[in-house]
Amino acid sequence: MDAFLSHLHRYRILLASKSPRRQQLLRQLGVPFELRTDHDGEEVWSHLLDARSVALHLAEAKSIPYLNELKKNDILITADTTVILEDTLLQKPSGRAEAIKMLKQLSGRSHEVITGVCLRKTDQKVTFESITAVTFDHLTKEEICYYTDHFKPYDKAGSYGIQEWIGLIGINHIEGSYFNVMGLPVQRLYQELKRFTGFK
């Protein structure tokens, strides 16, 4: 076994996320973890907060309800992913009409995907973010409607999943981590966990 993954067995890794993509990516990374979804915090932030700071703010905020439950060897992971189009935050769509509207906005343009991550122990906290630039080709109305109706991306910021059909046919190129766009920058997380646990 990889020496670091063996080292991680000294800890109880807790992933506080309902996102199936984050669960899948952490599992593929080989990190042993237990799922925690007891506290579904409301995603709120001050209107004074810069759009590019929201992901990191929410990642840290999601960790707070679990603080009193952490034990000595626990490491809690929380994360949030946002989509920014020209300084405008594109959140999860409220329904079909808003999803279609967002995808029309993204069509033929570049945007940023920012994932904020918070690592916590009882006496320690680290936060970091990963930014990926994503460029869509022009999407036809038919392509947008087909994707929306078949994949119902209502739980995804910006109304799309890069790993789904829309990503296969529509994304021209990216700059940065592909997995960050899925919701968890696993390469960066692996390195940050090494530092966080003092692995040499």
N, C-alpha and C positions, 0 to 999 in steps of 0.2 A: 504494500500500500504506500502511496505517496506519504512522505514523512510529515508534511503539514496536515494532511487529512487525518492521519493517525493522531497528531497532536490535538486536533479539534475534539477528539473523543473525550478529552478532559473536561469539556464544557457541555452544557445543555444549550444548544442553539435553538432559539425561538423565532419563528417567522410570523409576524403579525400582519397577515395580508390575506384577503379573499381572492386575490388575483390568481387564476390558474396558470397564467404565464409566469409569474414570479415563482410559484411553487415548482413548476416544471424546470425552470432554469436553475434554481438552487439544487434541485434533485440531480440534474445533469452535471452540475459542477462537482457533485460527489460529497457535498457538505451534509452531514447528518443533521436533521432538524425536526422539531415538533411544530405543528401548526397552532397558532393562537388567533382566534377571531372573536374573542369574548367581547371586546370593546370596539364598537363601530363608530368611531368619532366623527363628528360633523366636520366637513371640509369647509372651514371658514377662515377668512383672513381679512386684514384691514385693506380698505380701498387705497390706502397710502402706500401699500407694499408694491414694489416694482414687480411686473409680471414675471420676470426671470428669477425672482426670489421665492416665488410661491411654492415650487416643488420642494425646496429645502425646508421651508417653513412648515409645510404640511407633513413632511417625513418626520420631523422632530415632534410636531404636535401629536402625531399618531402614537408615538412612544409613551407619552406622558401617562395615559390611563393605566399602563402596565407597571409603573415604577414601584409601587408598593408590593407587587407580586414577585419581583425579581429576587432570586437567591444568589448566594455567593458565586457560584460557577456558571451562572446564566449569562448568555449573550442574546440580546433582543435585536432583531433586524426589522426596521420599518422603512417604507419607501413610498414615494409618490412621483408620478410622471405627468408632465404638462406639455402641451403643444403651444408654441408661440409663433404667430404669423404677424410679422411687422409690428411688434410690441403689443399685439392683441392676444389675450389668452383664450384658446379654444378649449372649452371644458368638455365633459361628457354630454352628448346631445340628449335633449329631453324626449325625443321621439323621431319619427321618420323624417318629418319636414326639416327639422333642425340638422339632422345628420346629412341630408342631401345638400342643404345650404352650406354646411362646413366643407364638404367635399368639393363643391363648386368653387369655394374660396381657395382651397388648396391646389386645385387643378392648374397645371402649368407654372407653378410657383415653388419657391423654396421656403422652408420653415425650419424652426428649431424644435427638437424634442429634448426636454430636460428632465432627468430623473435625479431626485434628491434621495439620499440614503442616510439613515441614522443608525448607528451601532451604540448600544447601551449595555453597561454592566452596572452593578449596584453603586460603584464609585467612579465610573468613567463614562464619557460620552464622546463620540466622534461623528461628525457629519461631513458629507462630501457630495458632490454632484458630478454628473456626466452630461455633456451636451453633444448632440448629433445633428448635423444639418441634413435635411431630407429634401429632395427635389422630385416633384411629380411631373410626368408628361401631361399634356392636355388630356383630360378625361371627358368622354362624351356623356351626354345626359343618360343615354341608355346604359353605359357602363356604371355610372354612379347609382342609378336606380337598381340595376341588377345586384350590385354588391350590397346595397342597403337592405334590399328585400330578402336576400338569401343569407346574409351573414349577421344582420341586425347588430351593428357595432355600437350599441347604446351604452355599453360599459367601458368604452374606450375614449380617452381624451383625443380630440380631433376627429373622432368618428371613423377611425380605421385601425386595423392591425397589420403591421408590415408583413407578418408571416401568412396573411390570408390572401385571397384572390386579388384584391386590389393592389397589394404590394407586388405580386408577381407580374401583373400586367401594366401597372401604372408608375412604379417608382423608377426614375431614370438613373439616379445615383444618390449615394449618401457619403457624408464625410464624418467619420467617427464610428462609434460602436453600433453595430446592427442590433445586438442584444439589449442595448440601452433603449432602443426604440420599442422593443418588445416589453420593456418595463423594468429591467434590472441589468445594470452594467457589470456583468459577472466577472470579467477580467479585473476590473478595478476593485470590486468587492473582495476578490480573492487576495489581492495585495494588501488591501486595507485590513482584512481580518488577520493577516500575518503580523502587521504592525500592532494591531489592537491587542493581540494575545501575546506579544513579545516573542514571537517565534524567530529563532536565529537559524 
